[in-house]
Amino acid sequence: MDVKTGGTGEGAAIAAAFMGIILVLDGVIYLISGIVISGQRFSIAEKQVKKAV
């Protein structure tokens, strides 16, 4: 940090907050894609069961 030159480290705090937001959004995207993929697998399996009956 540049405290000796009069800086307060606000840039580092903004960068850390931005990285945190990116990590949270990455988790949300991963969760949504997992729900979609499992839903597709469930519907495919359900169609196969209906064909077998």
Secondary structure, DSSP 8 states (H G I E B T S, - for coil): --GGGT--SHHHHHHHHHHHHHHHHHHHHHHHHHHHHHHHHHHHHHHHHHHH-
